Amino acid sequence: MKIHLTINSALEETEIHIHAKEYTEQIERLMKQLQASQTTMLDGYFQQEIHMLKISDIYSIYAEGAKVFLQTEEQEFETKRKLYELEAQLAKDFARVSKSTLVNINKIASIQMGKIGTTELILENDVSVHVSRKYLKELKHHLGIGRDS
């Protein structure tokens, strides 16, 4: 991979161009990292107010019906964004643990493996989040634990 940097004082903002022979997993990861590095705040709605939430303050993101919620230590905020958009945008800090839930990996206090193959995450705010078997391997990889990390 070649990396080029061009300094141009005429530009009003930084532009990043990626030129590739084909779209690969490496390119996809790079794009997700670049997008995630630009995002530090999300807008959350509570009653008639818009709150700007630091990503580091969000414990989990979940969908319920057609609505998506951001859960913080104190309360839950609705967001206008789709779950899959947030997953791509926050790929560095959040992992999908079920069809409808993303968790902030920096807020995981412990992982409880049940006897019948169930897995629960305990977040730092003492909220328990179920991990679907479908997403367990990906979560372990994201956390750097398990056999294939």
N, C-alpha and C positions, 0 to 999 in steps of 0.2 A: 504494500500500500504506500502510495506517495502522498505526502502532506505538503501543501503549498500555502504560504501566508503572503498576502499582498496588503500593504498599508496604503490607504487612499484617503487623504484628508477631505476630499469632496463628498464622501459618503456621510449620510445623516445618521445611519445606524449600521451595526455590524450585520453582514450577510454571510451565510454559510451555504456553499454550493457543494454538492456531492456528485461526482461524475463516476459512474461505475458501468462495467460491462453488463452486469446483470444484478437483479435484486436478490441478495442473499440474506441469511440469518445475521451475519456480521453487520451488514448495512442496516438491517432493521434494528438491531441492538444499538448501533451508533446513533440512529435517528431518535430512538426512544431516550437515550441518555442526554442528547442535546436538548430535546423538548423538556425533559424532566429538570434539567439544570436551570432552565429559565423560570420555572414555576416555584414560587415560595409562598404564595397566598391563594386561597380559594374564596369565592363569595358564597356565603351561606345565608339563607333567609329564615327569619324567625318572626312570626306574626307580621307586622308591617315594616320590619327593619331588615336592612342588608348588613351583615357582619362580614368583615374581612378576617378570615381565619388563617393562622399560620399552619402550614402543612404538618409541622412538627407537633401541633396541638391536637391533631385529629387522630383518634384511636382506631376507628373503623368507618367504612363507607358501605352502606347496604341499600338494596332496592326493596321496596315493598309496594306491590302493585305497579303503578306507572310512575311512582315517585322515588327519588334517590335522596338518602339522608347522610349527613356527615355527623358522626358522633364524637363529641369532645368529652373532657372530664366532667363538665357541668351539665351540658344539655345537647340536644340534637337540632341540627339545622337542615332545612331542605336545600337542595341544589337544583339548578336547572339543567345541569349536565347529565349525560348518560353514563351508566356504570362502565361500559367498555371504553368510553373516552377518558374517563378518570384513570382506568387501569393502564392505558397506554401512556397517559401524561405523567402518572406517578409511579411508573414501573420500578424506579430505583428504591423507593421506600415502602411500597405497598405490594402485597401479594394476594391473589385471589384464593379464597379458602372454600368457597362454595359458589354455586351458580349466581347467588345474589349478594355475596359479601366479599369485600376487600378488607384486609387488616394492615395497619402500620406495623411493619416488622420490628421497628424500634420500640414499640409499646408492648411487646409480648413478654409477660413475666414468666410463664411456664407453659409446657405442653404436657397434657395428660393423655396417655394412651390407655384406652379402656380394654377390658378383657375380651369383648366381642368385636374388636376391630374398630371401635369408635375412637375418635380423637377430638379433644377439646383444647382450645387455647384459652389461657387465662391472661387477660390483659392487665396492665398496671392499675387500671381503675376497677379491678375485680370483676369485670364483665367476662362471662364465659361465652366463647364463640365456637360453634361446631365446625369441624373441618371435614369436608366431603372426601371420601376415598379417592375420587377422581382427581382432586387437587393436592393430595397429601405429598406425592412425590415431588411435584413442582415447588411446593412450599419448603420442603426439606432442602431442595437444591438451592432455592433462594436464600435460605438461612445458612447454607454451607454445612449441613449435618446429614448423616446417613451414609450409606455405602458409596453412592455415586456422586458425591459432592466434590 
